[in-house]
Amino acid sequence: MTGTRRAAVLGSPIAHSLSPVLHRAAYAAMGLTGWRYDRFEVDEDALPGFLDGLDPAQWAGLSLTMPLKRAVIPLLDSVSDTAASVEAVNTVVLGADGRRSGDNTDIPGMLAALRERGVTSVPSAAILGAGATASSALAALARICTGEVTAYVRGPARVAEMRQWGERLGVTVRTADWADAAKALDEPLVVATTPAGAADHLAAAVPGHPGTLFDVLYHPWPTALAAAWSDRDAPVVSGLDLLVHQAVLQVEQHTGHTPAPLAAMRTAGEAALGTH
C-alpha cells in the first residue's frame, strides 16, 4: 500500500495529550517515514461523523481518551474481551475493508509497567479513588493480586460501583472510607487513581518501608505522594510509565510492526514533560 498512513488521538479536551509525541517518536525510531499521527478535538456527539469520514485506504488506527472510551463501543464492529471487561476502548484499529476493531491497552499497559518494576504478583493491594482508571486498575489487579483489594472511596455511590466492578472482574473488593486512606499505604501495592492534589495529604503518612506505588498521574511530576515514596527508596511506577507502555501496544496494533521502541518513546515523553 502506498501513500501516507494515518493515525490520531481523539478526545475532548485533547490539547494536553502526549500521544502525538510518543507515536511520532515510535515512527521515527522504526523508520516509518510514511506514517503521520495527529490529534483532534472530538466529543461524543461528533464521534460518529468523524469515524464515518475516515478513508480506510489512509487511516490505520485511533487512540481514544475521555470522553470517548465508552461512547465508541456501539460504533465498532468488534471489541476485545479486555475492553469489554471494563466497557472502555482506548484503541481502534481500522481495517482496509472499513472494519473497526476496539481494544483496551491500558490494562496490559499497567501490567507491563508493573512488571518492569518487578511486580508480577501481590498478596493484596489498595486503590485510591474510584473513577474510570480505577476499573482498569481492578482489571489489572485481577491478574496479579491473589487476595483482597481495598478501595478507598468517597460516598455510597462509589462504594457500590467498585463492588460491582469487583464482582464483574472476579476480584474480592473491600471498600473503605476515604478518611482512612492513610491505611492504604501499608499494602504491598498501592494504586493511586485520584486527580492531581487529591492524595497529597497522604505523603506525610508514607511508612518507613513501603511497598510499590503506582501513581497514574504524570503531570506535574512527581506528585507529593510519589516524592515521599521515592525518599524512602521504594519503587514508584508513574503515569508516564503507563502512558508509554499502553502506547507501545497501540503502535504495534496500528502499524503491524513489532516491537515498538519503548526506550525511544519514553525518552520523548520525558523530554516533552521536562522530567528527564
Buried (B, 14 or more C-beta within 10 A) or exposed (E): EEEEBBBBBBBBEBEEBBBBBBBBBBBBBBEBEEBBBEBEEBBEEBBEEBBEEBEEEBBBBBBBBBBBBBBBBEBBEEBBEBBBBBBBBBBBBBBEEEEBBBBBBBBBBBBBBBBBBEBEEBEBBBBBBBBBBBBBBBBBBBBBBEEBBBBBBBEEEBBEBBBEBBEBBEBBBBBBEBEEBBBBBBBBBBBBBBEEEBBBEBBEBBEEEBBBBBBBBBBEBBBBBBBBBBEEEBBBBBBBBBBBBBBBBBBBBBBEBEEBBBEBBBBBBBEBBEBE
